Amino acid sequence: GGRIILLHLHSGSMEIGKYQRLLASVTLPSSAEPHIPALARAFAVSEDTVRCIYAQEVQSRVKKRHAALLAGIEAAMTRFHNGDDMVQIAYALDLPPCIVARRLLEALRLGLGRAGTTLALRDPAALPSLVKTPGLADTLLARLRRELEACVAVDAVCCPRADSARARAGSAYEERLYASLHEAGVAFWTEGGLRARGFFKTPDAKLQVPVAVGGRVVHWIDSKATFGDARMHRWVAGVGVQPFRSGRLMAIRPLPGFKFVPEADLC
């Protein structure tokens, strides 16, 4: 295999000290949420930049603590049965409420499955029609609906609306990538086209004929609508590109106003 090239397409960079101060400002307990407009003004960055750094910090926390949540789910269930609501339990664990709600719904064995749990979070009112467990008390269903609504209302990072916003951002930048390739006259297969041909792990664009960029041969391009911090760079250089890694290109396309930390350019 060859080296991965990180190509940053951005509107500027952020000095690492400034990034660390901003990261510290958004590293808060799950029960708190940063004032994004105020931080954007204080650090002279876009609100999207602050929002993205905040979301990546929360997602990193979830990854670190998820195994502990699964190991301690019985204790969380005991708290739930003793009357604590899902938001209280999540805040005690310092985790996003929607993540804890998912695990509690699984532990309650309602027969929802992963897809049903996602649907219940998107529309808590639909929960009774999704539950597969017969004879479940109406009072419990009503409680679950109320608590799911509360989790969705207070969770700014892991709720369905945030997931949808990230998906829309990713799709928008894939379309910009495709438009740029068309404009440059570069023939390529899209991610959807590759999957239709039976490929499971795919980049956003696989070039039909490799091209040279900066003296290196590029076979594929992947678009990431993220902030280019050190953690994201390590993921790109490691696990994130293993399925199609061999001397190719990773293009990181931040959202408008997003930046990257130059000292984090590790590959």
C-alpha positions in Angstrom: 0.0 0.0 0.0 1.0 3.6 -0.5 0.8 6.7 1.6 -2.4 8.6 2.1 -2.4 12.2 1.0 -4.5 14.7 3.0 -5.7 17.5 0.7 -7.2 20.4 2.7 -9.7 22.4 0.7 -10.5 25.2 3.2 -11.0 28.9 3.8 -8.1 29.2 6.3 -6.4 27.5 9.1 -6.5 27.9 12.9 -3.5 28.2 15.1 -3.4 25.2 17.5 -3.4 27.3 20.6 -6.6 29.1 19.6 -8.1 25.7 18.7 -7.2 24.3 22.1 -8.8 27.3 23.8 -11.9 26.9 21.8 -12.0 23.2 22.4 -11.8 23.8 26.2 -14.6 26.3 25.9 -17.0 23.7 24.4 -15.8 20.8 26.6 -18.8 20.9 29.0 -20.8 18.5 31.0 -23.6 16.9 29.0 -26.1 18.9 31.1 -24.7 22.1 29.6 -24.5 23.5 26.1 -22.0 26.1 24.8 -23.3 29.5 23.7 -22.3 29.1 20.1 -22.9 32.7 18.8 -20.9 34.2 21.7 -18.0 31.8 21.2 -18.0 32.4 17.4 -17.7 36.2 18.1 -15.1 35.7 20.8 -12.8 33.5 18.7 -13.6 35.2 15.3 -14.8 32.0 13.6 -18.1 30.9 12.1 -20.9 29.4 14.2 -20.6 26.3 12.0 -16.9 25.9 13.1 -17.8 26.1 16.8 -20.8 23.8 16.3 -18.6 21.2 14.5 -15.8 21.3 17.2 -18.4 20.9 19.9 -20.1 18.0 18.1 -16.7 16.2 17.6 -15.8 16.7 21.3 -19.1 15.1 22.3 -18.8 12.3 19.8 -15.3 11.6 21.1 -16.6 11.4 24.7 -19.3 8.9 23.6 -16.7 6.7 22.0 -14.6 6.7 25.1 -17.5 6.0 27.5 -19.8 3.7 25.4 -18.3 0.5 26.6 -18.7 1.6 30.2 -22.3 2.5 29.5 -23.0 -1.0 28.2 -21.3 -2.6 31.1 -23.3 -0.5 33.6 -26.7 -0.7 31.8 -28.2 -2.7 34.6 -27.4 0.1 37.1 -29.0 2.6 34.7 -32.0 0.4 34.4 -32.4 0.2 38.2 -32.3 4.0 38.3 -35.0 4.1 35.6 -37.2 1.7 37.4 -36.7 3.7 40.6 -38.2 6.7 38.9 -35.2 8.6 37.5 -35.9 9.8 34.0 -33.7 9.2 31.0 -32.3 12.8 30.9 -31.3 12.6 34.6 -29.6 9.3 34.0 -27.7 10.6 31.0 -26.5 13.7 32.8 -25.3 11.6 35.7 -23.3 9.5 33.3 -22.2 12.7 31.4 -23.4 11.3 28.1 -25.8 12.6 25.5 -29.4 11.8 26.4 -30.3 10.2 23.1 -27.4 7.8 23.4 -28.5 6.7 26.8 -32.1 6.5 25.7 -31.1 4.1 22.9 -29.4 1.8 25.3 -32.2 1.9 27.8 -34.8 1.1 25.1 -32.6 -1.9 24.1 -32.4 -3.1 27.7 -36.2 -2.8 28.1 -36.5 -5.5 25.4 -39.4 -3.9 23.6 -38.6 -5.6 20.4 -37.8 -2.4 18.6 -34.5 -3.3 17.1 -32.1 -0.7 15.9 -34.4 0.6 13.1 -37.4 0.8 15.5 -35.4 2.6 18.1 -34.3 5.2 15.5 -37.9 5.6 14.5 -39.0 6.1 18.1 -36.4 8.8 18.6 -37.5 10.5 15.4 -41.2 10.4 16.4 -41.8 9.4 20.1 -45.5 9.5 19.5 -45.1 6.4 17.2 -43.6 4.3 20.0 -46.8 2.4 20.9 -47.1 1.2 17.3 -43.5 0.1 17.2 -43.3 -1.9 20.4 -43.4 -5.7 19.8 -43.8 -6.7 23.5 -47.5 -7.7 24.2 -49.2 -6.5 27.4 -46.9 -3.5 28.1 -48.6 -1.1 30.5 -50.0 2.1 28.9 -48.4 4.1 31.8 -45.0 2.8 30.8 -45.5 3.6 27.2 -46.7 7.1 28.1 -43.7 7.6 30.3 -41.3 6.4 27.6 -42.9 8.8 25.1 -42.5 11.8 27.4 -38.9 10.9 28.2 -37.9 10.3 24.6 -39.4 13.7 23.7 -37.3 15.3 26.5 -34.1 13.5 25.4 -34.6 14.7 21.8 -35.4 18.3 23.0 -32.2 18.7 25.1 -29.7 16.7 23.0 -28.1 19.0 20.4 -25.5 16.5 19.0 -26.9 13.0 19.0 -30.6 13.6 18.3 -32.2 12.7 15.0 -32.3 16.3 13.8 -28.5 16.6 14.3 -27.9 13.3 12.5 -30.0 14.6 9.6 -28.1 17.9 9.5 -24.8 16.1 9.3 -26.1 13.8 6.6 -27.3 16.9 4.6 -23.9 18.6 5.0 -22.1 15.5 3.8 -24.4 15.1 0.8 -23.9 18.8 -0.1 -20.2 18.4 -0.2 -20.3 15.2 -2.2 -22.3 17.1 -4.8 -19.7 19.9 -4.8 -16.9 17.4 -5.2 -18.7 15.8 -8.1 -19.3 19.2 -9.7 -15.6 20.1 -9.4 -14.6 16.8 -11.0 -17.1 17.3 -13.9 -15.8 20.8 -14.4 -12.2 19.5 -14.5 -13.1 16.9 -17.0 -12.2 14.0 -14.7 -14.2 10.8 -15.2 -15.2 9.0 -12.0 -17.6 6.6 -10.4 -19.8 8.0 -7.6 -20.2 6.2 -4.2 -23.7 5.2 -5.2 -22.6 3.9 -8.5 -19.9 1.8 -6.9 -22.3 0.3 -4.4 -24.7 -0.5 -7.2 -21.9 -2.5 -8.7 -21.5 -4.6 -5.5 -18.8 -2.7 -3.7 -19.5 -2.3 0.0 -16.7 -0.1 1.3 -16.4 2.9 -1.1 -14.9 6.3 -1.3 -17.0 9.3 -2.5 -15.4 9.2 -5.9 -13.2 6.6 -7.6 -11.4 8.0 -10.6 -11.8 6.0 -13.8 -8.3 7.0 -14.8 -5.9 8.0 -12.1 -4.5 11.6 -12.2 -1.4 13.2 -10.8 -1.8 15.9 -8.1 1.3 17.5 -6.6 3.6 14.7 -8.0 1.4 11.9 -6.6 -1.0 9.6 -8.3 -4.5 9.9 -7.1 -7.0 7.0 -7.5 -9.9 8.1 -5.3 -11.2 11.0 -3.4 -13.2 11.1 -0.1 -15.0 14.1 1.2 -15.2 14.8 5.0 -17.4 17.7 6.2 -15.5 17.9 9.5 -13.1 20.1 11.4 -9.6 18.9 10.7 -8.4 18.3 14.2 -5.7 15.8 15.2 -8.2 13.1 16.1 -9.8 13.3 12.7 -6.4 13.1 11.0 -5.4 10.0 13.0 -8.7 8.4 12.0 -8.1 9.2 8.3 -4.6 7.9 8.5 -5.7 4.7 10.2 -9.0 2.9 10.5 -11.0 5.3 8.3 -9.3 4.4 5.1 -8.3 0.7 5.6 -10.9 -0.8 3.3 -9.6 1.0 0.2 -6.0 2.0 1.2 -3.3 1.8 -1.4 -1.5 5.0 -2.6 -4.5 7.2 -3.0 -6.0 10.5 -1.9 -8.1 11.6 1.0 -9.6 15.0 0.3 -11.0 16.8 3.4 -13.6 19.4 2.5 -14.7 21.4 5.5 -18.0 23.1 5.6 -18.1 26.8 4.8 -15.9 28.7 7.3 -14.5 25.4 8.7 -10.7 25.3 9.2 -8.0 22.8 10.0 -5.2 22.8 12.5 -1.9 22.8 10.4 0.1 21.2 13.2 -2.2 18.2 13.0 -1.2 17.3 9.4 0.2 14.0 10.4 0.4 12.0 7.2 
